Amino acid sequence: MGGPATHALAVAGPRITAVGQLPELTERFPRSEVVDLGEAVIVPGFNDAHIHLAMTTDDLLHVDLAASRVTVVTEAQLRIGDEAARTPAGQWIQGTHYDDSKMMDGRVLNRWELDEATSEHPVHVMHVAGHWGVVNSAALVLAGINEESEDPPGGAFGRDASGNLNGIVYERALAKVGSVIPPHDPEDRLRALAQAVETFHAAGLTSIGEAYAEPADVELFREGIERDLLTLRLNVLVGHDHYDAVRASRAFEGGDPLRLRFDGVKAFVDGAIGGRTCLLTQPFEGTTDDYGIQTTSTADLAAIVRQAHENGDRVGIHANGDQAIAILLDQLEAAQRALPRSNLRHRIEHCTIVNDELLQRIQRVGAISVPFGSYVHYYGEKLLEWYGPQRVGRMFAHRSFLERGIPVLGSSDYPCGPYQPLLALQSCVTRRGYDGVAVGENQRITPYEALSLYTVAPAEASGEGHLKGRLLPGYLADFVVLGDDPLTVPPDQIGSIPVLATYVGGRRIWPDRGVLSALGGSGSM
Ligand SMILES: [Zn+2]
């Protein structure tokens, strides 16, 4: 990156062999096939450091209740009722992408409304941010949750004004529901995986960080690679509950590490930004006592960090609120003090709300920040309503991280936020919501910096900076062909730039598959 504009790439097998002007390259490689891309722009393949492919796969097998489809409770009931009519009685019905903040009737779905949609099936509807859900009465019975049930540690059962269960299940309490829902058929999952992969390629993604995998997901990924359905390159964070099992089974060994790698251990300190459950030092705007939820005890967190650190493995720990980040930093600092490992850079997933002191500590302990790239666009004015105008200037603090020299990676956290990297670039550059509202404009970054978040930075963080993120000889031929240049179009139009084609390892993988040997066109990196 940073060199003069590249006009042509020579590609042999999975790697770039040369970059330069087209006449020069055709002379050097006279027998190559030339692909003329006209005025199109080539950039390195996008790399989203924190996204949920396994969850996206399962969501494709569930009822879509996204705000683009459902705007009032009755529409959600209709969609669930339709699915119930097609589903044998007693089988689970799962809804996904539900976002109460975008509902026009301004209230949250409850168990009785789900009972109206079907009383013959257990129903679970997951909130878009993934930190709470709503279930119907049949699901409460199957999960063994009743009016006498006590809240589990790090979770809660929602109740109405008279103290009755309203069907909302928060944070760790979700596990009580999840444990009684049977897994999907592996062939159904493979079909959905292929669909999810194609959707991501269509947005220009060539590499991703899978932000939470269990052993069954790793198995799914291996099978997907085997059948050539999974053509994204994956770095995987494994859920801490499954860390021992994955180590014992050597699930990541024996394959191609350029396609599937273990990246670290995933755990959580607190709740969500969009779900309003993150752990804060100052209460949520408009409340005096709501500081959010700590979802893992400090003692458990300490044990998780210590074990991974001692093994020389990275942790990638979800910490959104400023209080959650402080609690996590205590543990990262303790681990580095007890056993200094300067090459082991742990990740703070989301790392949303910071301040000067936290930034200093993050820098000193050598941690990597992985903030949301598209939340400003996705939530807009709601962020001001929930967090206030002062605090939003310290949220998704891309500018502050860059100024401090803290590694900062691009991430969508899809399905929690939009997955399109170009939309994230626009969001980071403009700091404007879908509604046009400005959110913490002091954190704006340049288009070039925003592009780096989704190319060079994640490659360097995963130790693949010599292979990915740049268009240079010896690098993997992973790149995207765009209809316009994200570095020069007006910033509010970056998200609308068409993705024309996506290549992985020299192979055109989207819109249809083909092999490439040489390519002409204009590149900007
Ligand atoms: Zn996530």
Residues whose N, C-alpha, C, O or C-beta is under 5 A from the ligand:
A	BS01	ZN	A211 D413
